[in-house]
Amino acid sequence: MPRFSDILIVDGHAFSWKRLCDLRRAQLEAERKAHAAQLALFEAHDDCRPATERTAAIRYLEPGLLELIHR
Protein backbone atom coordinates (compact mmCIF):
# COMPACT_ATOMS: atom_id res chain seq x y z
CA MET A 1 0.00 0.00 0.00
CA PRO A 2 1.55 3.34 -1.02
CA ARG A 3 2.26 5.91 1.70
CA PHE A 4 1.31 9.49 0.95
CA SER A 5 3.42 12.32 2.26
CA ASP A 6 2.09 15.29 4.20
CA ILE A 7 4.48 17.48 2.21
CA LEU A 8 3.23 19.57 -0.70
CA ILE A 9 5.89 21.04 -3.01
CA VAL A 10 4.99 24.28 -4.82
CA ASP A 11 7.59 26.14 -6.90
CA GLY A 12 10.36 24.26 -5.15
CA HIS A 13 9.10 25.15 -1.66
CA ALA A 14 7.89 22.42 0.69
CA PHE A 15 4.69 22.98 2.67
CA SER A 16 3.04 20.75 5.24
CA TRP A 17 -0.56 20.12 4.16
CA LYS A 18 -1.66 19.66 7.78
CA ARG A 19 0.03 22.92 8.79
CA LEU A 20 -1.61 24.79 5.89
CA CYS A 21 -5.03 23.47 6.91
CA ASP A 22 -4.43 24.50 10.54
CA LEU A 23 -3.34 27.99 9.49
CA ARG A 24 -6.39 28.39 7.25
CA ARG A 25 -8.70 27.25 10.07
CA ALA A 26 -7.11 29.83 12.40
CA GLN A 27 -7.43 32.50 9.71
CA LEU A 28 -11.15 31.79 9.24
CA GLU A 29 -11.75 31.83 13.00
CA ALA A 30 -9.99 35.20 13.34
CA GLU A 31 -12.08 36.63 10.51
CA ARG A 32 -15.28 35.30 12.11
CA LYS A 33 -14.36 36.97 15.42
CA ALA A 34 -13.44 40.25 13.70
CA HIS A 35 -16.85 40.44 12.04
CA ALA A 36 -19.00 39.83 15.08
CA ALA A 37 -22.74 40.12 14.65
CA GLN A 38 -23.98 43.68 15.06
CA LEU A 39 -27.07 44.16 17.20
CA ALA A 40 -30.09 45.69 15.48
CA LEU A 41 -31.25 49.15 16.53
CA PHE A 42 -34.88 48.20 16.05
CA GLU A 43 -36.94 45.13 15.27
CA ALA A 44 -37.32 44.35 11.57
CA HIS A 45 -40.84 43.79 10.31
CA ASP A 46 -42.13 42.25 7.10
CA ASP A 47 -42.98 44.68 4.31
CA CYS A 48 -46.78 44.57 4.11
CA ARG A 49 -47.08 47.05 1.23
CA PRO A 50 -48.55 45.82 -2.06
CA ALA A 51 -45.99 44.45 -4.52
CA THR A 52 -46.35 47.55 -6.74
CA GLU A 53 -45.23 49.85 -3.90
CA ARG A 54 -42.22 47.92 -2.50
CA THR A 55 -39.48 49.32 -4.74
CA ALA A 56 -38.87 52.82 -6.06
CA ALA A 57 -38.60 51.59 -9.64
CA ILE A 58 -42.06 50.01 -9.57
CA ARG A 59 -43.58 52.98 -7.69
CA TYR A 60 -42.24 55.27 -10.43
CA LEU A 61 -44.06 53.27 -13.10
CA GLU A 62 -47.40 53.15 -11.26
CA PRO A 63 -49.66 56.21 -10.91
CA GLY A 64 -49.65 57.68 -7.41
CA LEU A 65 -52.36 59.34 -5.33
CA LEU A 66 -51.59 62.84 -6.62
CA GLU A 67 -51.77 61.76 -10.26
CA LEU A 68 -55.15 60.17 -9.63
CA ILE A 69 -56.52 63.34 -7.93
CA HIS A 70 -55.44 65.66 -10.78
CA ARG A 71 -57.20 63.56 -13.42
Secondary structure as GFF3:
##gff-version 3
##sequence-region A 1 71
A	DSSP	beta_strand	7	10	.	.	.	ID=ss1
A	DSSP	beta_strand	13	16	.	.	.	ID=ss2
A	DSSP	alpha_helix	17	34	.	.	.	ID=ss3
A	DSSP	three_ten_helix	51	53	.	.	.	ID=ss4
A	DSSP	alpha_helix	56	61	.	.	.	ID=ss5
A	DSSP	alpha_helix	65	70	.	.	.	ID=ss6
###
